[in-house]
Amino acid sequence: MIKKISLLGLFAAVLLINGCSKNEPQASSDMNKVNEEIKPVPVVNENVSTEKKIVKIQTSMGDIIVELNEEKAPITVKNFLGYVESGFYDGTIFHRVIEGFMIQGGGFTEDLVQKRTNAPIKIESVNGLKNDRGTIAMARTDIPDSATSQFFINHVDNDGLNYAGSSNPGYAVFGKVLEGMDVVDKIASVDVTIRKSMQKVPVNTVKIISVKVVSE
């Protein structure tokens, strides 16, 4: 059934991203168990360059230029760049689109086959970066340290996705859109449907043609 997704309330949106994430399989069978208590210790990055890397996400609907914040999210940026440099994202899609919330991609092919990923990383949501409109963050399951390749770009200010204590660790922001928010807006407004038991899938595939580092 094809339908247009309307603006969601923040509470419903948070439930939705968590609910959908639970359907994603773990990246590896030997995923380390997560401590029940997440300690909000700021990341110290003495050896990290303050020069921010710029990447271009070329999509079938236009280009999105993103500035990565390695200083505030070193683990997350290193993980993301590893996928970029290997060409992992080339040919993947934005498989979950929710207008008034976010656009999510980086894990599935056009046939909705999930790609094999590297091991999950430690969450870096306690870094001072907020899930504001135009920021890029890592998608994950309900396990905090479970992000692998999938990312999302916030379509609006999503305060409910920010770190709010050990019981609500939020989602790790690791950069922001410099150019192409008009493209994000266009992607967010596409018609969506249900395919292979996955909800909010664009009717007309929104393809990630390539992701490349364009400056450092």
Z-matrix of the N, CA and C atoms (Angstrom, degrees):
N
C 1 1.465
C 2 1.512 1 108.30
N 3 1.319 2 118.31 1 126.07
C 4 1.444 3 122.42 2 -177.64
C 5 1.511 4 108.99 3 -95.77
N 6 1.328 5 116.10 4 135.57
C 7 1.445 6 118.89 5 179.01
C 8 1.510 7 110.30 6 -154.34
N 9 1.288 8 116.93 7 160.30
C 10 1.456 9 123.44 8 -179.22
C 11 1.516 10 107.97 9 -95.24
N 12 1.324 11 117.47 10 125.15
C 13 1.456 12 120.61 11 -179.66
C 14 1.528 13 109.37 12 -79.31
N 15 1.304 14 116.18 13 126.12
C 16 1.455 15 121.23 14 179.83
C 17 1.515 16 109.66 15 -90.66
N 18 1.315 17 116.06 16 171.97
C 19 1.459 18 122.66 17 -179.59
C 20 1.517 19 110.02 18 -59.33
N 21 1.341 20 115.93 19 127.92
C 22 1.452 21 120.73 20 -178.00
C 23 1.510 22 109.75 21 -97.85
N 24 1.312 23 116.17 22 149.74
C 25 1.447 24 120.70 23 172.11
C 26 1.512 25 108.74 24 -71.01
N 27 1.308 26 117.04 25 154.17
C 28 1.452 27 120.45 26 -176.25
C 29 1.509 28 112.46 27 -61.07
N 30 1.331 29 117.32 28 -42.22
C 31 1.458 30 119.77 29 -179.36
C 32 1.512 31 111.29 30 -61.15
N 33 1.317 32 116.86 31 -44.90
C 34 1.464 33 121.21 32 179.45
C 35 1.501 34 110.74 33 -65.42
N 36 1.333 35 116.94 34 -36.09
C 37 1.453 36 120.65 35 -178.18
C 38 1.515 37 111.38 36 -66.06
N 39 1.346 38 116.93 37 -41.41
C 40 1.450 39 120.40 38 179.69
C 41 1.513 40 110.55 39 -64.46
N 42 1.311 41 116.14 40 -42.59
C 43 1.452 42 119.64 41 177.11
C 44 1.522 43 110.58 42 -60.55
N 45 1.309 44 116.13 43 -38.84
C 46 1.452 45 120.71 44 -176.28
C 47 1.509 46 112.02 45 -66.73
N 48 1.348 47 117.48 46 -44.68
C 49 1.449 48 118.41 47 -178.04
C 50 1.519 49 110.72 48 -67.51
N 51 1.331 50 116.92 49 -35.70
C 52 1.456 51 119.00 50 176.41
C 53 1.515 52 111.40 51 -70.07
N 54 1.325 53 116.48 52 -42.81
C 55 1.459 54 120.12 53 -179.11
C 56 1.505 55 112.18 54 -63.22
N 57 1.341 56 117.48 55 -42.38
C 58 1.455 57 120.47 56 -179.96
C 59 1.510 58 111.03 57 -68.49
N 60 1.337 59 116.17 58 -37.70
C 61 1.452 60 119.39 59 -177.87
C 62 1.511 61 111.97 60 -63.23
N 63 1.320 62 117.46 61 -31.16
C 64 1.452 63 120.38 62 -178.97
C 65 1.517 64 111.40 63 -63.27
N 66 1.314 65 118.42 64 -22.04
C 67 1.452 66 121.20 65 -179.56
C 68 1.514 67 112.37 66 -80.65
N 69 1.333 68 117.75 67 -10.93
C 70 1.448 69 120.62 68 -178.70
C 71 1.516 70 109.71 69 -80.74
N 72 1.339 71 117.40 70 133.61
C 73 1.470 72 119.74 71 178.96
C 74 1.517 73 110.83 72 -70.18
N 75 1.325 74 116.58 73 155.39
C 76 1.456 75 120.24 74 177.73
C 77 1.518 76 109.21 75 -66.20
N 78 1.334 77 115.29 76 149.19
C 79 1.456 78 120.22 77 -176.84
C 80 1.523 79 112.38 78 -69.35
N 81 1.318 80 116.82 79 -29.26
C 82 1.455 81 119.28 80 179.39
C 83 1.512 82 109.73 81 -149.03
N 84 1.314 83 116.26 82 151.19
C 85 1.458 84 120.64 83 -176.14
C 86 1.516 85 112.49 84 -73.52
N 87 1.344 86 117.23 85 -19.01
C 88 1.460 87 119.92 86 -178.10
C 89 1.518 88 111.15 87 -105.90
N 90 1.331 89 116.16 88 33.52
C 91 1.468 90 120.86 89 178.39
C 92 1.525 91 109.58 90 -57.99
N 93 1.333 92 115.67 91 130.51
C 94 1.461 93 119.93 92 179.50
C 95 1.514 94 110.59 93 -65.53
N 96 1.306 95 116.31 94 142.11
C 97 1.454 96 120.53 95 177.10
C 98 1.520 97 109.39 96 -69.53
N 99 1.312 98 115.72 97 142.69
C 100 1.458 99 121.42 98 -176.92
C 101 1.517 100 109.53 99 -92.98
N 102 1.341 101 115.87 100 136.90
C 103 1.466 102 118.89 101 175.56
C 104 1.514 103 109.31 102 -62.16
N 105 1.312 104 115.90 103 144.23
C 106 1.452 105 119.81 104 -177.81
C 107 1.527 106 111.23 105 -64.22
N 108 1.330 107 117.19 106 -32.93
C 109 1.457 108 120.38 107 -177.39
C 110 1.523 109 109.42 108 -104.46
N 111 1.325 110 117.48 109 123.31
C 112 1.453 111 122.49 110 177.52
C 113 1.519 112 108.36 111 -97.06
N 114 1.314 113 117.12 112 119.58
C 115 1.452 114 120.75 113 -177.06
C 116 1.525 115 109.71 114 -91.17
N 117 1.319 116 117.91 115 122.59
C 118 1.462 117 121.71 116 -177.64
C 119 1.524 118 112.55 117 -76.10
N 120 1.343 119 116.31 118 69.96
C 121 1.460 120 120.80 119 179.85
C 122 1.519 121 109.03 120 -95.08
N 123 1.330 122 119.10 121 121.03
C 124 1.463 123 121.49 122 179.65
C 125 1.522 124 111.05 123 -59.58
N 126 1.324 125 116.82 124 143.64
C 127 1.454 126 121.86 125 -179.93
C 128 1.528 127 108.97 126 -77.44
N 129 1.323 128 116.50 127 131.04
C 130 1.457 129 121.46 128 176.61
C 131 1.517 130 108.22 129 -101.28
N 132 1.316 131 116.05 130 124.15
C 133 1.456 132 120.09 131 -172.95
C 134 1.534 133 111.29 132 -124.12
N 135 1.308 134 116.55 133 65.48
C 136 1.456 135 120.54 134 -175.62
C 137 1.523 136 112.40 135 -66.25
N 138 1.343 137 117.22 136 -29.83
C 139 1.455 138 120.17 137 -174.95
C 140 1.521 139 113.20 138 -105.94
N 141 1.310 140 116.92 139 13.95
C 142 1.456 141 121.15 140 -178.22
C 143 1.519 142 110.02 141 -97.33
N 144 1.309 143 116.12 142 132.93
C 145 1.461 144 121.10 143 179.01
C 146 1.522 145 110.22 144 -67.46
N 147 1.343 146 115.23 145 141.41
C 148 1.464 147 119.33 146 178.05
C 149 1.532 148 111.39 147 -84.02
N 150 1.335 149 117.16 148 -5.40
C 151 1.453 150 121.03 149 176.44
C 152 1.527 151 108.70 150 -72.36
N 153 1.306 152 116.71 151 123.21
C 154 1.458 153 119.88 152 -176.41
C 155 1.530 154 111.41 153 -88.90
N 156 1.314 155 116.05 154 133.80
C 157 1.459 156 121.37 155 178.78
C 158 1.531 157 109.70 156 -80.77
N 159 1.315 158 114.70 157 144.99
C 160 1.456 159 121.32 158 179.20
C 161 1.523 160 108.67 159 -114.73
N 162 1.330 161 117.07 160 130.63
C 163 1.461 162 120.61 161 177.07
C 164 1.522 163 110.10 162 -121.17
N 165 1.316 164 115.08 163 151.11
C 166 1.459 165 120.78 164 175.92
C 167 1.523 166 109.04 165 -111.64
N 168 1.331 167 115.53 166 119.64
C 169 1.461 168 121.29 167 174.62
C 170 1.525 169 106.38 168 -95.64
N 171 1.321 170 115.51 169 104.56
C 172 1.463 171 120.28 170 -179.92
C 173 1.519 172 108.71 171 -88.26
N 174 1.323 173 117.03 172 117.54
C 175 1.462 174 120.80 173 -178.69
C 176 1.522 175 110.22 174 -116.42
N 177 1.306 176 115.96 175 169.68
C 178 1.462 177 121.16 176 178.44
C 179 1.517 178 112.31 177 -71.01
N 180 1.347 179 117.08 178 -5.73
C 181 1.460 180 121.51 179 178.47
C 182 1.529 181 112.44 180 -116.53
N 183 1.337 182 116.82 181 7.04
C 184 1.455 183 120.48 182 179.27
C 185 1.516 184 111.73 183 131.51
N 186 1.328 185 115.66 184 174.44
C 187 1.462 186 121.43 185 -176.64
C 188 1.525 187 111.99 186 -96.65
N 189 1.333 188 114.63 187 145.49
C 190 1.462 189 122.14 188 175.65
C 191 1.522 190 107.15 189 -123.72
N 192 1.322 191 117.38 190 120.46
C 193 1.461 192 122.13 191 -179.92
C 194 1.528 193 108.62 192 -99.01
N 195 1.324 194 115.15 193 124.29
C 196 1.465 195 120.76 194 -173.77
C 197 1.521 196 111.22 195 -122.86
N 198 1.318 197 115.56 196 133.71
C 199 1.461 198 121.87 197 174.48
C 200 1.525 199 108.47 198 -97.28
N 201 1.335 200 116.85 199 124.48
C 202 1.459 201 121.35 200 -179.33
C 203 1.523 202 110.00 201 -92.88
N 204 1.324 203 116.64 202 143.00
C 205 1.462 204 121.57 203 -177.96
C 206 1.527 205 109.62 204 -109.05
N 207 1.334 206 114.32 205 83.89
C 208 1.460 207 119.97 206 -178.45
C 209 1.520 208 112.04 207 -68.61
N 210 1.324 209 116.70 208 -28.27
C 211 1.456 210 120.63 209 -179.54
C 212 1.520 211 111.44 210 -64.69
N 213 1.332 212 116.97 211 -42.55
C 214 1.464 213 121.16 212 -177.29
C 215 1.529 214 113.19 213 -89.11
N 216 1.338 215 117.58 214 -24.36
C 217 1.474 216 120.89 215 -176.39
C 218 1.526 217 110.21 216 -138.39
N 219 1.332 218 118.03 217 64.60
C 220 1.465 219 121.65 218 -174.93
C 221 1.530 220 114.80 219 -62.50
N 222 1.319 221 117.18 220 -40.77
C 223 1.466 222 120.66 221 -179.10
C 224 1.521 223 109.89 222 -67.03
N 225 1.320 224 115.73 223 -44.95
C 226 1.461 225 121.35 224 -176.87
C 227 1.520 226 111.31 225 -67.13
N 228 1.329 227 117.15 226 -43.67
C 229 1.461 228 120.65 227 179.63
C 230 1.529 229 110.83 228 -65.21
N 231 1.322 230 117.18 229 -43.31
C 232 1.461 231 120.29 230 177.83
C 233 1.524 232 110.58 231 -59.68
N 234 1.322 233 116.59 232 -42.28
C 235 1.463 234 121.41 233 178.83
C 236 1.535 235 110.53 234 -62.75
N 237 1.331 236 116.32 235 -48.13
C 238 1.463 237 121.41 236 -178.75
C 239 1.528 238 110.66 237 -61.85
N 240 1.329 239 117.33 238 -44.87
C 241 1.463 240 120.28 239 -179.51
C 242 1.526 241 112.16 240 -65.92
N 243 1.322 242 116.35 241 -29.50
C 244 1.463 243 118.92 242 175.74
C 245 1.518 244 111.26 243 -61.86
N 246 1.328 245 116.32 244 -42.85
C 247 1.465 246 120.58 245 176.80
C 248 1.530 247 110.77 246 -67.54
N 249 1.335 248 116.44 247 -38.85
C 250 1.464 249 120.46 248 179.56
C 251 1.521 250 110.50 249 -62.03
N 252 1.328 251 116.61 250 -50.08
C 253 1.459 252 121.58 251 -175.29
C 254 1.522 253 113.07 252 -66.76
N 255 1.327 254 116.84 253 -26.08
C 256 1.469 255 120.21 254 178.72
C 257 1.524 256 112.38 255 -85.44
N 258 1.345 257 117.13 256 -7.19
C 259 1.461 258 120.57 257 -178.29
C 260 1.516 259 113.21 258 79.01
N 261 1.328 260 116.15 259 14.00
C 262 1.462 261 121.20 260 -176.70
C 263 1.526 262 112.70 261 -56.43
N 264 1.331 263 116.93 262 -41.55
C 265 1.466 264 120.45 263 -174.14
C 266 1.525 265 113.71 264 -75.91
N 267 1.316 266 116.83 265 -18.78
C 268 1.468 267 120.01 266 -177.08
C 269 1.532 268 110.59 267 -61.96
N 270 1.319 269 116.06 268 120.99
C 271 1.470 270 119.54 269 179.44
C 272 1.512 271 114.07 270 90.23
N 273 1.345 272 117.84 271 -0.59
C 274 1.466 273 119.17 272 173.97
C 275 1.535 274 108.20 273 -82.64
N 276 1.314 275 117.08 274 -178.06
C 277 1.466 276 120.36 275 -174.63
C 278 1.530 277 111.35 276 -135.52
N 279 1.321 278 114.90 277 165.93
C 280 1.467 279 120.44 278 164.84
C 281 1.529 280 105.19 279 -85.71
N 282 1.316 281 115.38 280 103.50
C 283 1.460 282 120.59 281 -171.05
C 284 1.531 283 113.73 282 -95.33
N 285 1.327 284 117.22 283 -10.31
C 286 1.469 285 120.10 284 179.17
C 287 1.529 286 108.09 285 -139.55
N 288 1.322 287 115.74 286 115.83
C 289 1.462 288 121.25 287 -175.29
C 290 1.527 289 109.04 288 -127.24
N 291 1.320 290 116.28 289 122.93
C 292 1.461 291 121.10 290 -178.96
C 293 1.523 292 107.90 291 -131.35
N 294 1.307 293 116.82 292 104.97
C 295 1.455 294 121.27 293 -179.32
C 296 1.527 295 110.19 294 -61.25
N 297 1.330 296 116.60 295 136.93
C 298 1.453 297 120.18 296 -176.84
C 299 1.512 298 112.65 297 79.18
N 300 1.334 299 117.41 298 11.89
C 301 1.453 300 121.13 299 178.88
C 302 1.531 301 110.34 300 -140.96
N 303 1.343 302 118.26 301 -77.60
C 304 1.454 303 120.08 302 -178.06
C 305 1.526 304 110.72 303 -166.16
N 306 1.346 305 115.94 304 167.22
C 307 1.461 306 122.12 305 170.80
C 308 1.526 307 106.85 306 -120.58
N 309 1.334 308 116.68 307 131.86
C 310 1.466 309 121.50 308 -172.76
C 311 1.515 310 110.53 309 -122.00
N 312 1.327 311 116.26 310 137.94
C 313 1.459 312 120.22 311 179.78
C 314 1.512 313 111.88 312 -157.15
N 315 1.346 314 114.00 313 -169.72
C 316 1.455 315 119.74 314 174.37
C 317 1.504 316 116.64 315 90.44
N 318 1.333 317 118.28 316 18.16
C 319 1.458 318 118.18 317 -179.23
C 320 1.509 319 116.04 318 -138.56
N 321 1.352 320 116.60 319 -17.28
C 322 1.460 321 120.20 320 -174.04
C 323 1.533 322 111.91 321 -125.18
N 324 1.328 323 115.56 322 150.41
C 325 1.461 324 121.75 323 174.21
C 326 1.524 325 108.88 324 -83.21
N 327 1.340 326 115.94 325 176.49
C 328 1.466 327 120.49 326 179.01
C 329 1.522 328 112.23 327 -60.13
N 330 1.325 329 116.96 328 -26.51
C 331 1.467 330 121.64 329 179.28
C 332 1.522 331 111.90 330 -88.18
N 333 1.330 332 116.30 331 10.63
C 334 1.470 333 123.05 332 -178.36
C 335 1.525 334 112.23 333 59.59
N 336 1.306 335 114.73 334 38.14
C 337 1.462 336 121.10 335 172.07
C 338 1.524 337 106.93 336 -96.99
N 339 1.322 338 116.22 337 125.25
C 340 1.460 339 119.18 338 -177.96
C 341 1.520 340 110.17 339 -77.55
N 342 1.332 341 116.25 340 131.49
C 343 1.451 342 121.42 341 -178.46
C 344 1.529 343 110.88 342 -80.17
N 345 1.311 344 114.63 343 149.24
C 346 1.465 345 120.82 344 177.40
C 347 1.527 346 108.90 345 -71.95
N 348 1.309 347 116.51 346 133.23
C 349 1.465 348 120.86 347 -174.74
C 350 1.526 349 112.59 348 -114.50
N 351 1.327 350 114.47 349 174.24
C 352 1.457 351 120.63 350 171.05
C 353 1.529 352 108.89 351 -77.77
N 354 1.316 353 115.93 352 178.38
C 355 1.465 354 120.91 353 -179.51
C 356 1.527 355 110.39 354 -64.42
N 357 1.325 356 117.88 355 150.78
C 358 1.473 357 121.57 356 178.78
C 359 1.523 358 111.61 357 -66.48
N 360 1.325 359 115.26 358 160.10
C 361 1.462 360 120.58 359 -176.57
C 362 1.530 361 111.46 360 -115.24
N 363 1.324 362 114.83 361 167.09
C 364 1.459 363 120.69 362 178.29
C 365 1.528 364 109.04 363 -76.26
N 366 1.309 365 115.88 364 138.07
C 367 1.455 366 121.15 365 -178.73
C 368 1.533 367 111.03 366 -68.83
N 369 1.337 368 115.90 367 140.51
C 370 1.464 369 121.86 368 179.02
C 371 1.534 370 110.24 369 -124.65
N 372 1.297 371 115.74 370 48.80
C 373 1.465 372 119.93 371 -178.37
C 374 1.520 373 113.23 372 -80.64
N 375 1.340 374 116.66 373 -12.01
C 376 1.465 375 120.72 374 179.15
C 377 1.527 376 108.27 375 -98.34
N 378 1.318 377 116.26 376 63.85
C 379 1.465 378 119.56 377 -177.07
C 380 1.529 379 112.90 378 -128.49
N 381 1.319 380 115.90 379 6.30
C 382 1.460 381 119.82 380 178.19
C 383 1.508 382 114.97 381 87.20
N 384 1.332 383 117.56 382 -7.64
C 385 1.459 384 121.56 383 179.20
C 386 1.527 385 109.40 384 -89.83
N 387 1.313 386 116.70 385 135.37
C 388 1.459 387 122.20 386 -175.79
C 389 1.528 388 111.43 387 -106.11
N 390 1.320 389 115.50 388 154.31
C 391 1.463 390 121.77 389 177.10
C 392 1.532 391 110.21 390 -80.54
N 393 1.319 392 114.35 391 65.37
C 394 1.459 393 120.45 392 178.55
C 395 1.531 394 109.95 393 -88.76
N 396 1.324 395 115.76 394 166.40
C 397 1.468 396 120.90 395 177.64
C 398 1.529 397 109.70 396 -53.40
N 399 1.325 398 115.30 397 130.62
C 400 1.454 399 120.55 398 176.49
C 401 1.510 400 115.08 399 88.63
N 402 1.336 401 118.61 400 -0.79
C 403 1.459 402 120.05 401 176.33
C 404 1.521 403 109.82 402 -88.85
N 405 1.324 404 115.48 403 154.95
C 406 1.457 405 121.51 404 178.34
C 407 1.525 406 107.93 405 -111.16
N 408 1.319 407 116.40 406 135.83
C 409 1.467 408 121.87 407 -176.49
C 410 1.520 409 109.68 408 -140.11
N 411 1.321 410 115.36 409 166.04
C 412 1.460 411 120.57 410 -179.66
C 413 1.523 412 111.61 411 -89.47
N 414 1.320 413 115.57 412 133.58
C 415 1.462 414 121.13 413 171.71
C 416 1.527 415 107.81 414 -80.11
N 417 1.306 416 116.34 415 154.85
C 418 1.464 417 121.04 416 179.99
C 419 1.511 418 109.73 417 -156.85
N 420 1.335 419 116.27 418 175.17
C 421 1.457 420 121.18 419 173.63
C 422 1.525 421 107.74 420 -87.05
N 423 1.321 422 117.76 421 -165.75
C 424 1.462 423 119.90 422 177.75
C 425 1.527 424 111.97 423 -76.05
N 426 1.336 425 116.92 424 -3.45
C 427 1.470 426 121.55 425 173.28
C 428 1.525 427 107.57 426 -89.45
N 429 1.320 428 119.45 427 122.83
C 430 1.467 429 120.98 428 -175.34
C 431 1.532 430 114.38 429 -53.43
N 432 1.334 431 117.34 430 -48.48
C 433 1.460 432 120.85 431 -176.86
C 434 1.531 433 111.19 432 -91.00
N 435 1.328 434 116.83 433 59.98
C 436 1.465 435 119.36 434 -175.53
C 437 1.523 436 114.10 435 -129.66
N 438 1.329 437 118.22 436 3.77
C 439 1.464 438 120.33 437 -178.94
C 440 1.526 439 110.57 438 -67.07
N 441 1.334 440 115.78 439 139.40
C 442 1.464 441 120.26 440 176.74
C 443 1.525 442 109.49 441 -125.84
N 444 1.329 443 117.90 442 -92.30
C 445 1.465 444 120.34 443 -176.43
C 446 1.522 445 114.10 444 -106.63
N 447 1.322 446 117.31 445 -24.27
C 448 1.464 447 119.25 446 -172.72
C 449 1.528 448 112.73 447 -75.07
N 450 1.320 449 114.93 448 138.25
C 451 1.462 450 121.71 449 -179.39
C 452 1.523 451 108.62 450 -132.56
N 453 1.331 452 116.08 451 166.47
C 454 1.456 453 119.36 452 174.16
C 455 1.521 454 109.42 453 -142.18
N 456 1.320 455 115.13 454 153.24
C 457 1.455 456 121.80 455 175.86
C 458 1.515 457 107.60 456 -111.28
N 459 1.313 458 116.17 457 124.85
C 460 1.462 459 120.98 458 -177.88
C 461 1.527 460 110.69 459 -69.56
N 462 1.327 461 116.11 460 126.02
C 463 1.461 462 120.96 461 179.16
C 464 1.525 463 111.22 462 -83.07
N 465 1.322 464 116.68 463 -25.46
C 466 1.467 465 122.75 464 177.82
C 467 1.529 466 107.65 465 -138.85
N 468 1.332 467 116.47 466 176.06
C 469 1.462 468 120.14 467 172.39
C 470 1.527 469 108.08 468 -69.17
N 471 1.332 470 115.87 469 116.12
C 472 1.463 471 120.92 470 -178.80
C 473 1.527 472 109.92 471 -111.49
N 474 1.329 473 116.11 472 76.35
C 475 1.463 474 121.00 473 -178.16
C 476 1.521 475 112.07 474 -59.47
N 477 1.308 476 117.27 475 -29.96
C 478 1.460 477 121.05 476 -178.43
C 479 1.514 478 113.55 477 -69.90
N 480 1.340 479 117.91 478 -8.89
C 481 1.469 480 121.10 479 178.52
C 482 1.526 481 112.06 480 -98.20
N 483 1.330 482 117.11 481 1.25
C 484 1.462 483 120.72 482 179.83
C 485 1.522 484 111.70 483 -83.39
N 486 1.326 485 115.48 484 159.88
C 487 1.462 486 120.99 485 177.13
C 488 1.524 487 109.67 486 -58.52
N 489 1.346 488 115.57 487 131.02
C 490 1.467 489 120.10 488 -179.83
C 491 1.520 490 110.76 489 -139.14
N 492 1.312 491 116.55 490 33.76
C 493 1.459 492 120.40 491 -179.99
C 494 1.516 493 112.21 492 112.04
N 495 1.327 494 115.80 493 170.56
C 496 1.461 495 120.96 494 -175.26
C 497 1.522 496 113.40 495 -62.27
N 498 1.324 497 117.21 496 -28.38
C 499 1.469 498 119.38 497 179.84
C 500 1.522 499 112.60 498 -85.18
N 501 1.323 500 116.74 499 -9.54
C 502 1.465 501 122.08 500 179.21
C 503 1.528 502 108.47 501 -141.93
N 504 1.364 503 116.42 502 75.14
C 505 1.464 504 120.84 503 -171.71
C 506 1.515 505 115.82 504 -72.52
N 507 1.325 506 117.84 505 -12.89
C 508 1.448 507 120.29 506 176.91
C 509 1.521 508 113.82 507 72.61
N 510 1.337 509 115.04 508 -158.86
C 511 1.466 510 122.38 509 -175.82
C 512 1.520 511 109.33 510 -128.67
N 513 1.330 512 116.16 511 138.10
C 514 1.461 513 122.11 512 -172.38
C 515 1.520 514 112.63 513 -80.92
N 516 1.318 515 115.64 514 114.96
C 517 1.469 516 122.46 515 174.02
C 518 1.520 517 108.15 516 -82.62
N 519 1.343 518 117.04 517 138.62
C 520 1.461 519 119.52 518 -179.60
C 521 1.525 520 113.36 519 -137.05
N 522 1.319 521 116.93 520 14.12
C 523 1.452 522 119.45 521 177.99
C 524 1.513 523 111.29 522 174.55
N 525 1.345 524 114.63 523 -175.83
C 526 1.462 525 119.51 524 -179.54
C 527 1.525 526 110.58 525 -148.19
N 528 1.307 527 115.87 526 154.29
C 529 1.463 528 122.18 527 178.12
C 530 1.524 529 109.21 528 -76.41
N 531 1.332 530 116.47 529 126.62
C 532 1.460 531 121.70 530 175.50
C 533 1.518 532 111.26 531 -93.26
N 534 1.330 533 115.53 532 -40.08
C 535 1.460 534 121.84 533 178.53
C 536 1.524 535 108.26 534 -141.06
N 537 1.333 536 115.77 535 146.56
C 538 1.456 537 119.43 536 174.85
C 539 1.509 538 115.13 537 104.83
N 540 1.346 539 117.73 538 15.40
C 541 1.465 540 117.69 539 175.71
C 542 1.526 541 111.11 540 -64.59
N 543 1.328 542 116.98 541 -24.29
C 544 1.464 543 119.41 542 174.22
C 545 1.522 544 110.55 543 -64.76
N 546 1.341 545 116.17 544 -33.05
C 547 1.468 546 120.80 545 176.64
C 548 1.526 547 109.51 546 -70.07
N 549 1.337 548 116.19 547 -43.19
C 550 1.467 549 120.50 548 177.04
C 551 1.527 550 109.83 549 -58.40
N 552 1.327 551 116.58 550 -43.29
C 553 1.471 552 120.90 551 178.93
C 554 1.525 553 111.26 552 -61.57
N 555 1.343 554 116.55 553 -41.30
C 556 1.470 555 120.10 554 179.69
C 557 1.526 556 110.92 555 -65.47
N 558 1.335 557 115.55 556 -42.67
C 559 1.469 558 118.97 557 179.13
C 560 1.529 559 110.35 558 -63.96
N 561 1.336 560 115.80 559 -42.07
C 562 1.465 561 120.23 560 -178.20
C 563 1.520 562 112.58 561 -63.24
N 564 1.330 563 117.10 562 -23.42
C 565 1.466 564 120.38 563 -174.66
C 566 1.532 565 114.02 564 -96.55
N 567 1.341 566 117.63 565 4.89
C 568 1.467 567 118.64 566 -177.94
C 569 1.528 568 110.96 567 -71.81
N 570 1.314 569 115.37 568 159.11
C 571 1.462 570 120.42 569 174.70
C 572 1.522 571 109.15 570 -71.66
N 573 1.323 572 115.97 571 142.36
C 574 1.458 573 121.03 572 -178.49
C 575 1.522 574 110.46 573 -126.45
N 576 1.329 575 114.59 574 164.09
C 577 1.453 576 120.48 575 -177.67
C 578 1.525 577 109.36 576 -150.45
N 579 1.327 578 116.08 577 -171.41
C 580 1.465 579 122.44 578 175.87
C 581 1.522 580 108.06 579 -110.23
N 582 1.315 581 117.00 580 125.85
C 583 1.467 582 122.12 581 177.23
C 584 1.517 583 108.86 582 -134.93
N 585 1.326 584 115.40 583 132.33
C 586 1.468 585 120.91 584 178.23
C 587 1.535 586 111.13 585 49.86
N 588 1.301 587 116.08 586 43.19
C 589 1.469 588 123.52 587 178.14
C 590 1.524 589 112.94 588 67.75
N 591 1.320 590 117.41 589 9.93
C 592 1.460 591 121.33 590 176.45
C 593 1.521 592 109.27 591 -100.98
N 594 1.318 593 116.48 592 131.53
C 595 1.458 594 121.34 593 -178.24
C 596 1.527 595 111.60 594 -94.38
N 597 1.333 596 114.74 595 160.25
C 598 1.472 597 122.25 596 175.97
C 599 1.525 598 112.59 597 61.75
N 600 1.314 599 117.76 598 33.84
C 601 1.464 600 122.39 599 176.46
C 602 1.528 601 108.53 600 -88.00
N 603 1.337 602 119.14 601 129.21
C 604 1.464 603 119.99 602 178.79
C 605 1.532 604 112.17 603 -55.46
N 606 1.324 605 116.02 604 135.96
C 607 1.461 606 120.86 605 178.07
C 608 1.527 607 109.67 606 -61.30
N 609 1.329 608 115.23 607 -48.32
C 610 1.458 609 121.41 608 175.24
C 611 1.520 610 107.66 609 -100.57
N 612 1.313 611 116.35 610 119.09
C 613 1.454 612 122.32 611 -172.90
C 614 1.524 613 112.49 612 -52.03
N 615 1.336 614 115.37 613 130.64
C 616 1.467 615 121.57 614 172.89
C 617 1.526 616 106.08 615 -103.07
N 618 1.312 617 115.99 616 103.64
C 619 1.456 618 122.00 617 -171.44
C 620 1.528 619 112.04 618 -92.61
N 621 1.326 620 115.04 619 141.53
C 622 1.460 621 121.46 620 169.83
C 623 1.526 622 105.71 621 -92.91
N 624 1.313 623 115.66 622 103.55
C 625 1.467 624 120.26 623 -176.61
C 626 1.523 625 110.56 624 -69.57
N 627 1.325 626 116.38 625 -44.74
C 628 1.461 627 120.89 626 177.73
C 629 1.519 628 110.04 627 -163.13
N 630 1.322 629 115.29 628 159.53
C 631 1.469 630 121.82 629 171.43
C 632 1.531 631 105.86 630 -131.71
N 633 1.329 632 116.47 631 121.80
C 634 1.456 633 120.62 632 -175.62
C 635 1.520 634 111.05 633 -136.84
N 636 1.339 635 115.30 634 146.56
C 637 1.463 636 121.12 635 172.38
C 638 1.524 637 106.88 636 -75.89
N 639 1.325 638 116.42 637 125.36
C 640 1.460 639 120.12 638 -177.62
C 641 1.520 640 113.16 639 -109.07
N 642 1.336 641 118.12 640 -14.75
C 643 1.463 642 120.99 641 174.71
C 644 1.507 643 109.13 642 -165.53
N 645 1.334 644 114.36 643 157.97
C 646 1.464 645 120.23 644 178.67
C 647 1.507 646 109.71 645 -133.91
